[in-house]
């Protein structure tokens, strides 16, 4: 149940995250494109993403990989948007509060825009 709540909160918050990355907000609404721009904004290694995606496709223990991703994601998000590890820990416990708060109310994107 926790993973479902975590994923729903991420999907609701992605348009806000994408608009803070410097893109238009509607790119965060289109289903596959929103995940691409969200992960591109987080600056996650493409090799790591490929390993995780192959793990979700091939390994029979998909729920374990998804759980690991949901554990580390709040810390990556809070670090990307200028908040500390304590906010990341709170995001781990209460994603339904922290993700929309960072996406729409607080936080600024700390990485420079690539030109």
VOBA-1610 file (N, C-alpha, C; in pm, whole numbers, padded with zeros to 5 digits, always signed):
BEGIN
Unk+00081-00120+00000Unk+00000+00000+00000Unk+00086+00126+00000Unk+00198+00121+00075Unk+00287+00236+00081Unk+00345+00269-00056Unk+00382+00167-00133Unk+00439+00191-00266Unk+00337+00257-00359Unk+00212+00219-00347Unk+00107+00278-00429Unk+00091+00426-00394Unk+00090+00458-00265Unk+00079+00598-00222Unk+00199+00678-00269Unk+00318+00620-00257Unk+00441+00686-00301Unk+00437+00715-00451Unk+00396+00618-00532Unk+00392+00636-00676Unk+00283+00735-00719Unk+00169+00734-00651Unk+00063+00831-00682Unk+00109+00972-00650Unk+00177+00990-00537Unk+00227+01123-00501Unk+00332+01172-00599Unk+00416+01083-00647Unk+00515+01122-00749Unk+00445+01163-00877Unk+00345+01086-00920Unk+00277+01118-01046Unk+00200+01250-01037Unk+00145+01281-00920Unk+00076+01409-00903Unk+00176+01525-00902Unk+00295+01501-00849Unk+00393+01608-00831Unk+00485+01628-00951Unk+00489+01535-01045Unk+00583+01546-01158Unk+00564+01674-01239Unk+00443+01720-01271Unk+00434+01848-01345Unk+00500+01965-01272Unk+00490+01969-01140Unk+00557+02073-01064Unk+00708+02060-01067Unk+00757+01938-01056Unk+00902+01915-01064Unk+00956+01954-01201Unk+00884+01914-01306Unk+00930+01943-01442Unk+00929+02093-01469Unk+00828+02164-01420Unk+00825+02309-01442Unk+00936+02380-01365Unk+00977+02327-01250Unk+01090+02385-01177Unk+01223+02356-01245Unk+01227+02251-01328Unk+01349+02219-01402Unk+01372+02313-01519Unk+01275+02399-01550Unk+01289+02492-01660Unk+01214+02450-01785Unk+01140+02341-01777Unk+01059+02296-01890Unk+00917+02350-01872Unk+00834+02333-01973Unk+00694+02371-01958Unk+00620+02264-01877Unk+00517+02305-01804Unk+00449+02213-01713Unk+00377+02101-01786Unk+00332+02125-01910Unk+00255+02022-01981Unk+00342+01902-02019Unk+00476+01919-02019Unk+00562+01803-02043Unk+00558+01707-01925Unk+00513+01756-01810Unk+00498+01670-01694Unk+00366+01597-01688Unk+00277+01624-01783Unk+00146+01560-01784Unk+00143+01442-01882Unk+00219+01448-01988Unk+00222+01342-02089Unk+00287+01217-02026Unk+00222+01102-02031Unk+00263+00987-01951Unk+00408+00940-01959Unk+00464+00910-02071Unk+00600+00858-02077Unk+00701+00973-02074Unk+00666+01082-02137Unk+00755+01198-02145Unk+00780+01256-02007Unk+00679+01253-01918Unk+00695+01312-01785Unk+00803+01240-01704Unk+00808+01110-01714Unk+00910+01035-01640Unk+01049+01065-01696Unk+01059+01077-01828Unk+01188+01110-01889Unk+01239+01245-01841Unk+01156+01349-01846Unk+01200+01481-01805Unk+01222+01490-01654Unk+01143+01416-01577Unk+01162+01414-01432Unk+01297+01353-01396Unk+01330+01238-01454Unk+01457+01173-01425Unk+01574+01249-01485Unk+01552+01314-01598Unk+01656+01397-01657Unk+01688+01515-01565Unk+01587+01571-01502Unk+01607+01679-01407Unk+01676+01636-01280Unk+01655+01512-01240Unk+01721+01461-01119Unk+01867+01425-01144Unk+01907+01419-01269Unk+02044+01386-01308Unk+02088+01247-01259Unk+02000+01151-01276Unk+02032+01013-01242Unk+02105+00952-01359Unk+02206+00872-01332Unk+02288+00810-01435Unk+02204+00721-01527Unk+02221+00735-01659Unk+02147+00650-01751Unk+02179+00502-01736Unk+02301+00469-01696Unk+02339+00330-01676Unk+02262+00272-01557Unk+02250+00350-01450Unk+02172+00305-01335Unk+02026+00286-01372Unk+01972+00376-01450Unk+01833+00362-01494Unk+01813+00239-01580Unk+01910+00209-01666Unk+01900+00091-01751Unk+01906-00037-01667Unk+01993-00039-01567Unk+02003-00156-01479Unk+01873-00175-01401Unk+01817-00065-01348Unk+01692-00076-01274Unk+01576-00119-01365Unk+01571-00064-01485Unk+01465-00101-01578Unk+01476-00248-01618Unk+01597-00294-01646Unk+01615-00436-01679Unk+01583-00524-01560Unk+01615-00476-01439Unk+01580-00551-01320Unk+01431-00562-01302Unk+01359-00454-01333Unk+01213-00457-01322Unk+01151-00548-01428Unk+01218-00561-01542Unk+01164-00645-01649Unk+01201-00792-01630Unk+01327-00819-01597Unk+01378-00956-01600Unk+01362-01030-01467Unk+01400-00965-01357Unk+01403-01035-01229Unk+01263-01067-01177Unk+01249-01182-01114Unk+01117-01217-01061Unk+01081-01139-00935Unk+01179-01077-00870Unk+01154-01003-00746Unk+01143-00853-00776Unk+01044-00818-00856Unk+01026-00678-00899Unk+00989-00586-00783Unk+00916-00636-00689Unk+00872-00554-00577Unk+00990-00507-00493Unk+01095-00588-00483Unk+01214-00549-00408Unk+01283-00430-00475Unk+01298-00435-00606Unk+01363-00326-00679Unk+01280-00199-00669Unk+01150-00211-00681Unk+01061-00095-00668Unk+01067-00036-00528Unk+01078-00120-00427Unk+01091-00073-00289Unk+01222+00002-00270Unk+01331-00050-00322Unk+01460+00018-00311Unk+01454+00153-00381Unk+01390+00159-00497Unk+01377+00286-00568Unk+01296+00386-00486Unk+01189+00342-00424Unk+01105+00432-00343Unk+01174+00474-00214Unk+01273+00398-00168Unk+01349+00438-00049Unk+01450+00546-00083Unk+01520+00536-00194Unk+01622+00632-00228Unk+01570+00757-00299Unk+01454+00748-00361Unk+01400+00860-00437Unk+01375+00986-00355Unk+01320+00979-00234Unk+01300+01104-00159Unk+01429+01178-00130Unk+01537+01106-00104Unk+01664+01170-00075Unk+01722+01237-00200Unk+01705+01174-00315Unk+01752+01233-00441Unk+01671+01357-00474Unk+01539+01350-00456Unk+01452+01463-00487Unk+01482+01581-00396Unk+01493+01557-00266Unk+01517+01668-00174Unk+01656+01728-00195Unk+01752+01648-00234Unk+01885+01702-00263Unk+01883+01786-00390Unk+01808+01743-00490Unk+01800+01816-00617Unk+01731+01950-00602Unk+01633+01957-00515Unk+01554+02079-00501Unk+01591+02160-00377Unk+01711+02141-00324Unk+01767+02229-00223Unk+01723+02206-00080Unk+01679+02088-00047Unk+01644+02055+00091Unk+01740+01950+00143Unk+01746+01934+00273Unk+01843+01844+00334Unk+01795+01702+00350Unk+01878+01626+00420Unk+01850+01483+00441Unk+01732+01462+00536Unk+01709+01556+00627Unk+01597+01542+00720Unk+01465+01550+00644Unk+01455+01643+00549Unk+01335+01652+00467Unk+01321+01526+00381Unk+01432+01470+00336Unk+01429+01344+00262Unk+01376+01230+00347Unk+01416+01226+00475Unk+01366+01122+00564Unk+01216+01140+00589Unk+01173+01265+00605Unk+01030+01291+00621Unk+00955+01251+00493Unk+01018+01277+00377Unk+00959+01235+00250Unk+00949+01085+00237Unk+01040+01013+00301Unk+01032+00868+00302Unk+00914+00821+00386Unk+00889+00890+00496Unk+00778+00851+00585Unk+00643+00904+00538Unk+00643+01026+00482Unk+00516+01089+00443Unk+00529+01151+00304Unk+00532+01069+00198Unk+00548+01125+00064Unk+00428+01207+00019Unk+00312+01178+00074Unk+00191+01251+00034Unk+00194+01396+00080Unk+00283+01431+00171Unk+00300+01570+00216Unk+00420+01634+00148Unk+00533+01567+00148Unk+00659+01627+00105Unk+00667+01645-00046Unk+00627+01546-00127Unk+00641+01559-00272Unk+00562+01677-00328Unk+00433+01691-00296Unk+00362+01809-00348Unk+00415+01940-00290Unk+00460+01938-00165Unk+00515+02058-00102Unk+00639+02106-00176Unk+00730+02014-00208Unk+00851+02052-00281Unk+00816+02091-00424Unk+00724+02018-00487Unk+00693+02042-00628Unk+00621+02173-00651Unk+00530+02209-00563Unk+00445+02325-00591Unk+00466+02443-00496Unk+00518+02423-00378Unk+00527+02533-00282Unk+00669+02576-00250Unk+00756+02482-00221Unk+00889+02515-00175Unk+00993+02452-00266Unk+01115+02494-00249Unk+01225+02432-00321Unk+01255+02499-00453Unk+01381+02508-00482Unk+01427+02558-00611Unk+01523+02456-00670Unk+01522+02447-00800Unk+01608+02353-00871Unk+01751+02404-00861Unk+01845+02323-00811Unk+01979+02374-00783Unk+02080+02350-00895Unk+02048+02265-00992Unk+02141+02241-01100Unk+02129+02350-01205Unk+02241+02384-01266Unk+02238+02485-01371Unk+02176+02428-01497Unk+02117+02515-01574Unk+02056+02473-01701Unk+02166+02450-01804Unk+02157+02337-01873Unk+02257+02305-01977Unk+02228+02386-02102Unk+02333+02435-02166Unk+02316+02515-02287Unk+02391+02454-02402
//
